[in-house]
């Protein structure tokens, strides 16, 4: 059976590149009718954090990447936390020691640093010399009396090569002579990544290891360990790296690359799912907007590219906007309410649904909504400079028109978009100007912007007192501006 795993470390927030890795594993498992396993690699005790773990689990669920085995789901091959598997790793390390495939290393960090420095001075490879492989029983006893806690190193064969038959990259070879005897168990009794991963993947019957290409250099060491332990290796597939739009590696140092950042910015999980699926994989037929089941039904590893993928923020934003348009006003209201609350607004549910219906075609991200609709909540309107330049350029004339508009709106007993439109167009005809001469300045007066949903719908939803207040505010602003202009 196909069995794949995603194995994050709870040492930070979930990087978007890691989410792509989890997604590709999930898609491969679902497409092949296999199992998707979640394993937590929590051996970095200094940096592992329960809050990060909860964030990882919650974000994977938010993305819809439900795991078949792992934390909260159970399974036959647990525990699924590495710190609960220490006895297993120690037993495997002892097996390698007993078979003379590994040895104790008593070198201190200072001794190892001095060895590397000497190798650099002599222009040799800075790899470990292997000196502890030949220590005598007397030396070992002396180290033990000194209180040195040894690590355990794996004996890398002195000759030969490791060949990786990668499902994406093809055959990749590594000469054994380039690999130093590497540590498999730290002096603390904690396994290193390569050792623990091999044991876990073997005992959990992982059939395919699908991960980022930055792990390619780990693979020869892992294959040597599979061979030494007598376990059949899984098939490997190393995904292309993700670059930013400047073709630099997508890095946390540049910010905004954790999944939580995208959630807080108002992206939908289905948009991120769709976008990441296409980041390094092509379904053919120039498809872009795809439903989850369609992505699963088409996904294959042989359609994954070897070349780096570029993270296009604008494309993600466009894709998110397309998914926003598919939402009902009630759905948008549900999704956007936390963003309004965060912005300090507390709209009533019915009003938020009406607002969602008005703006649903214009919202690219949920975080945009409170900003775009701020005019419905803020008493004082800030005018966009470009909008003011364009539509408030004749302050005296425009102020008079807004005052006239205020008067006709105030006289309306039956206040709705139809009566509002009739009143505005009637005033334009009375003044002998095009209706646009009233509509555009009114839009800026009410929303502060040059564009908005239909102005009559905006005026209806904003309600009569608020509309009158904003028209007066804009008229007073323009009158002051006209006065200052006359005094110059």
KADA-V71677 format. One record per pair of residues at least 24 apart in sequence whose ideal C-beta (glycine too) atoms are under 10 Angstrom apart, sorted by sequence separation. I is the first residue (numbers start at 1). GAP is how many residues later the second one is. If there is no record, write none. Layout:
I/GAP  I/GAP
//
This chain:
4/24  5/24  107/24  156/24  194/24  197/24  198/24  202/24  209/24  210/24  213/24  214/24  215/24  280/24  281/24  329/24  332/24  333/24  343/24  404/24  446/24  4/25  105/25  106/25  107/25  128/25  130/25  154/25  156/25  193/25  194/25  197/25  198/25  201/25  207/25  209/25  210/25  211/25  213/25  214/25  280/25  328/25  329/25  331/25  332/25  342/25  345/25  351/25  442/25  445/25  446/25  2/26  3/26  105/26  106/26  130/26  154/26  155/26  156/26  194/26  195/26  198/26  199/26  208/26  209/26  210/26  211/26  212/26  213/26  279/26  280/26  329/26  330/26  339/26  340/26  343/26  344/26  347/26  401/26  404/26  405/26  444/26  445/26  448/26  2/27  38/27  103/27  105/27  153/27  154/27  155/27  194/27  195/27  198/27  199/27  202/27  205/27  206/27  207/27  208/27  209/27  210/27  211/27  212/27  213/27  214/27  280/27  288/27  329/27  330/27  332/27  333/27  336/27  339/27  343/27  401/27  404/27  445/27  446/27  1/28  2/28  4/28  38/28  39/28  53/28  104/28  105/28  128/28  130/28  153/28  154/28  193/28  194/28  197/28  198/28  202/28  203/28  206/28  207/28  208/28  209/28  210/28  211/28  212/28  213/28  280/28  281/28  328/28  329/28  332/28  335/28  338/28  339/28  342/28  343/28  345/28  442/28  445/28  446/28  2/29  3/29  36/29  38/29  103/29  104/29  106/29  127/29  153/29  154/29  192/29  193/29  202/29  205/29  206/29  208/29  209/29  210/29  212/29  280/29  289/29  327/29  328/29  329/29  331/29  336/29  337/29  339/29  340/29  341/29  345/29  347/29  442/29  445/29  2/30  4/30  5/30  6/30  7/30  8/30  10/30  11/30  36/30  37/30  38/30  39/30  40/30  103/30  105/30  153/30  154/30  194/30  195/30  198/30  199/30  201/30  202/30  212/30  279/30  280/30  288/30  289/30  329/30  336/30  339/30  340/30  343/30  344/30  347/30  401/30  408/30  441/30  444/30  445/30  1/31  2/31  3/31  4/31  5/31  6/31  7/31  8/31  9/31  10/31  11/31  36/31  37/31  38/31  39/31  40/31  102/31  103/31  104/31  152/31  153/31  154/31  194/31  198/31  202/31  278/31  279/31  288/31  329/31  332/31  335/31  336/31  339/31  343/31  345/31  346/31  400/31  424/31  425/31  1/32  2/32  3/32  4/32  5/32  6/32  7/32  8/32  9/32  10/32  35/32  36/32  37/32  38/32  39/32  103/32  151/32  152/32  153/32  199/32  201/32  202/32  279/32  328/32  336/32  337/32  339/32  345/32  401/32  424/32  442/32  445/32  1/33  2/33  3/33  4/33  5/33  6/33  7/33  8/33  9/33  11/33  35/33  36/33  37/33  38/33  48/33  100/33  106/33  151/33  152/33  198/33  201/33  276/33  279/33  289/33  327/33  336/33  340/33  344/33  345/33  405/33  409/33  421/33  423/33  441/33  445/33  1/34  2/34  3/34  5/34  6/34  7/34  8/34  9/34  10/34  11/34  22/34  26/34  34/34  35/34  36/34  38/34  48/34  106/34  151/34  152/34  195/34  242/34  278/34  288/34  289/34  326/34  332/34  335/34  336/34  340/34  343/34  344/34  404/34  405/34  421/34  422/34  441/34  9/35  11/35  12/35  30/35  38/35  48/35  108/35  150/35  151/35  152/35  198/35  214/35  276/35  324/35  325/35  420/35  421/35  424/35  11/36  12/36  37/36  39/36  104/36  106/36  107/36  150/36  151/36  182/36  198/36  275/36  279/36  324/36  325/36  327/36  333/36  397/36  401/36  402/36  405/36  406/36  420/36  421/36  423/36  10/37  11/37  12/37  19/37  22/37  23/37  26/37  36/37  38/37  106/37  149/37  150/37  151/37  152/37  184/37  242/37  275/37  278/37  279/37  289/37  324/37  325/37  332/37  336/37  340/37  401/37  405/37  417/37  419/37  420/37  441/37  9/38  10/38  11/38  13/38  14/38  18/38  22/38  26/38  27/38  29/38  30/38  37/38  39/38  43/38  44/38  45/38  106/38  108/38  149/38  151/38  154/38  179/38  242/38  324/38  325/38  417/38  418/38  420/38  421/38  9/39  10/39  13/39  26/39  29/39  39/39  40/39  42/39  43/39  44/39  104/39  148/39  149/39  151/39  152/39  182/39  240/39  241/39  324/39  325/39  327/39  398/39  402/39  406/39  417/39  420/39  421/39  10/40  12/40  19/40  23/40  25/40  26/40  35/40  37/40  39/40  40/40  41/40  42/40  43/40  104/40  106/40  108/40  149/40  152/40  154/40  239/40  240/40  275/40  276/40  321/40  324/40  397/40  398/40  401/40  402/40  405/40  416/40  417/40  420/40  10/41  11/41  14/41  18/41  19/41  22/41  23/41  26/41  37/41  39/41  40/41  41/41  42/41  107/41  151/41  154/41  167/41  179/41  180/41  184/41  239/41  240/41  275/41  278/41  321/41  324/41  401/41  416/41  417/41  419/41  10/42  11/42  13/42  14/42  18/42  23/42  25/42  26/42  35/42  38/42  39/42  40/42  41/42  42/42  43/42  106/42  167/42  168/42  174/42  178/42  179/42  182/42  239/42  274/42  275/42  321/42  322/42  324/42  398/42  399/42  402/42  417/42  418/42  9/43  10/43  12/43  13/43  14/43  22/43  37/43  39/43  40/43  43/43  105/43  106/43  107/43  152/43  167/43  174/43  182/43  275/43  320/43  321/43  394/43  398/43  402/43  416/43  417/43  8/44  9/44  10/44  12/44  14/44  19/44  40/44  104/44  106/44  107/44  169/44  172/44  176/44  184/44  272/44  275/44  320/44  321/44  324/44  397/44  398/44  415/44  416/44  417/44  420/44  8/45  10/45  14/45  22/45  104/45  105/45  106/45  168/45  172/45  174/45  175/45  179/45  271/45  274/45  275/45  319/45  320/45  324/45  391/45  415/45  10/46  13/46  14/46  19/46  39/46  43/46  104/46  105/46  107/46  174/46  271/46  274/46  318/46  320/46  391/46  398/46  9/47  10/47  103/47  104/47  105/47  166/47  169/47  172/47  173/47  174/47  271/47  272/47  317/47  321/47  394/47  398/47  420/47  8/48  103/48  104/48  105/48  133/48  172/48  176/48  271/48  272/48  274/48  275/48  316/48  317/48  320/48  391/48  392/48  393/48  415/48  8/49  14/49  103/49  104/49  132/49  174/49  267/49  270/49  271/49  274/49  316/49  391/49  392/49  415/49  6/50  102/50  103/50  127/50  130/50  131/50  166/50  174/50  267/50  270/50  271/50  273/50  390/50  391/50  409/50  102/51  103/51  127/51  129/51  130/51  265/51  268/51  271/51  272/51  317/51  390/51  391/51  8/52  102/52  103/52  125/52  127/52  128/52  129/52  164/52  265/52  267/52  268/52  270/52  271/52  391/52  392/52  412/52  415/52  101/53  102/53  125/53  127/53  128/53  166/53  267/53  268/53  270/53  271/53  387/53  388/53  391/53  392/53  6/54  101/54  126/54  127/54  128/54  257/54  262/54  266/54  268/54  269/54  387/54  390/54  391/54  410/54  97/55  100/55  101/55  125/55  127/55  128/55  164/55  265/55  268/55  409/55  410/55  96/56  99/56  101/56  164/56  267/56  268/56  270/56  387/56  388/56  96/57  162/57  163/57  256/57  267/57  387/57  410/57  94/58  96/58  162/58  164/58  250/58  262/58  266/58  268/58  409/58  410/58  6/59  93/59  96/59  161/59  162/59  164/59  249/59  250/59  268/59  391/59  409/59  162/60  163/60  250/60  384/60  387/60  388/60  390/60  6/61  93/61  162/61  247/61  250/61  383/61  387/61  389/61  406/61  407/61  410/61  5/62  90/62  162/62  239/62  383/62  387/62  388/62  405/62  406/62  409/62  7/63  247/63  381/63  384/63  386/63  387/63  405/63  406/63  4/64  5/64  6/64  156/64  160/64  172/64  237/64  240/64  243/64  246/64  381/64  383/64  384/64  386/64  387/64  406/64  407/64  3/65  5/65  156/65  162/65  237/65  239/65  240/65  243/65  245/65  381/65  383/65  384/65  406/65  3/66  172/66  235/66  238/66  239/66  240/66  241/66  242/66  243/66  244/66  245/66  381/66  382/66  383/66  384/66  405/66  406/66  154/67  157/67  169/67  237/67  239/67  240/67  241/67  242/67  243/67  244/67  245/67  268/67  381/67  382/67  383/67  384/67  404/67  156/68  165/68  167/68  168/68  169/68  238/68  240/68  241/68  242/68  243/68  244/68  245/68  375/68  380/68  381/68  402/68  403/68  406/68  155/69  164/69  166/69  167/69  168/69  169/69  240/69  242/69  244/69  245/69  266/69  402/69  403/69  405/69  406/69  154/70  157/70  165/70  166/70  167/70  168/70  169/70  239/70  266/70  375/70  376/70  378/70  401/70  402/70  405/70  10/71  154/71  157/71  164/71  165/71  166/71  167/71  168/71  169/71  375/71  376/71  402/71  403/71  404/71  156/72  164/72  166/72  168/72  266/72  375/72  402/72  403/72  7/73  9/73  155/73  266/73  374/73  375/73  402/73  403/73  3/74  154/74  164/74  264/74  265/74  373/74  374/74  375/74  401/74  402/74  5/75  7/75  264/75  372/75  374/75  399/75  400/75  402/75  403/75  105/76  398/76  399/76  402/76  403/76  372/77  375/77  398/77  399/77  401/77  402/77  103/78  105/78  109/78  264/78  399/78  400/78  102/79  108/79  372/79  373/79  399/79  400/79  105/80  107/80  372/80  373/80  395/80  398/80  399/80  102/81  104/81  106/81  372/81  397/81  398/81  399/81  102/82  105/82  376/82  392/82  395/82  396/82  399/82  400/82  101/83  102/83  104/83  375/83  395/83  396/83  398/83  399/83  394/84  395/84  398/84  373/85  376/85  392/85  395/85  396/85  397/85  376/86  388/86  392/86  395/86  396/86  375/87  376/87  379/87  395/87  396/87  96/88  97/88  373/88  381/88  394/88  395/88  96/89  362/89  377/89  380/89  381/89  388/89  392/89  395/89  396/89  362/90  376/90  379/90  380/90  383/90  388/90  395/90  396/90  93/91  94/91  210/91  362/91  375/91  379/91  383/91  395/91  92/92  93/92  361/92  381/92  92/93  102/93  208/93  213/93  359/93  360/93  380/93  381/93  388/93  210/94  271/94  358/94  359/94  379/94  383/94  89/95  90/95  213/95  358/95  375/95  89/96  93/96  357/96  358/96  381/96  266/97  267/97  268/97  93/98  266/98  267/98  268/98  355/98  86/99  90/99  92/99  96/99  266/99  267/99  358/99  359/99  89/100  90/100  265/100  266/100  267/100  357/100  358/100  89/101  90/101  265/101  266/101  89/102  93/102  264/102  265/102  266/102  358/102  359/102  86/103  88/103  89/103  92/103  262/103  263/103  264/103  265/103  266/103  354/103  358/103  86/104  92/104  263/104  266/104  357/104  86/105  85/106  89/106  92/106  93/106  354/106  355/106  83/107  89/107  92/107  354/107  82/108  88/108  91/108  82/109  89/109  86/110  89/110  92/110  351/110  82/111  85/111  88/111  89/111  92/111  88/112  168/112  351/112  82/114  85/114  82/115  85/115  88/115  82/117  82/118  85/118  80/120  79/121  77/123  101/123  102/123  80/124  101/124  78/125  77/126  78/126  101/126  102/126  77/127  101/127  76/128  77/128  101/128  75/129  76/129  77/129  96/129  99/129  99/130  99/131  96/132  92/133  95/133  96/133  167/133  168/133  70/134  95/134  167/134  168/134  69/135  95/135  166/135  167/135  168/135  169/135  92/136  168/136  170/136  92/137  167/137  168/137  169/137  168/138  28/139  92/139  166/140  43/143  45/143  43/145  45/145  44/146  43/147  43/148  43/149  44/149  41/150  43/150  41/152  43/153  41/155  41/156  39/157  39/158  41/159  39/161  39/162  37/163  37/164  39/165  37/167  39/167  37/168  35/169  37/169  35/170  35/171  35/172  34/173  34/174  32/175  32/176  29/178  28/179  29/179  28/180  29/181  28/182  25/183  27/183  9/184  25/184  26/184  25/185  7/186  24/186  25/186  24/187  22/188  24/188  7/189  21/189  7/190  21/190  21/191  5/192  20/192  7/193  18/193  7/194  18/194  21/194  5/195  17/195  5/196  63/196  4/197  7/197  15/197  17/197  62/197  3/198  62/198  5/199  7/199  59/199  60/199  59/200  63/200  3/201  5/201  59/201  62/201  3/202  4/202  5/202  7/202  58/202  3/203  4/203  5/203  55/203  56/203  59/203  1/204  2/204  3/204  4/204  5/204  6/204  7/204  55/204  59/204  65/204  2/205  3/205  4/205  5/205  6/205  55/205  58/205  64/205  1/206  2/206  4/206  5/206  63/206  64/206  4/207  62/207  63/207  61/208  65/208  28/209  63/209  64/209  59/210  62/210  63/210  25/212  24/213  63/213  25/214  24/215  21/218  20/219  20/220  17/222  20/222  17/224  17/225  16/226  15/227  64/228  5/229  4/230  20/230  3/231  17/232  2/233  4/233  17/233  16/234  17/234  15/235  17/235  15/236  16/236  15/237  22/237  19/238  13/239  18/239  19/239  12/240  16/240  17/240  18/240  19/240  16/241  17/241  18/241  15/242  16/242  15/243  16/243  19/243  13/244  14/244  15/244  16/244  13/245  14/245  16/245  12/246  13/246  14/246  15/246  16/246  27/246  13/247  26/247  13/248  23/249  27/249  23/250  27/250  26/251  20/252  24/252  19/253  23/253  24/253  19/254  22/254  23/254  27/254  20/255  21/255  24/255  16/256  20/256  23/256  24/256  19/257  20/257  24/257  23/258  16/259  17/259  20/259  16/260  19/260  20/260  20/261  17/262  30/262  16/263  30/263  31/264  27/265  30/265  31/265  30/266  31/266  29/267  30/267  31/267  32/267  27/268  28/268  31/268  32/268  27/269  30/269  31/269  32/269  26/270  27/270  29/270  31/270  27/271  28/271  23/272  27/272  28/272  26/273  27/273  28/273  27/274  24/275  23/276  28/276  24/277  24/280  20/289  20/291  17/292  17/294  16/295  16/300
//
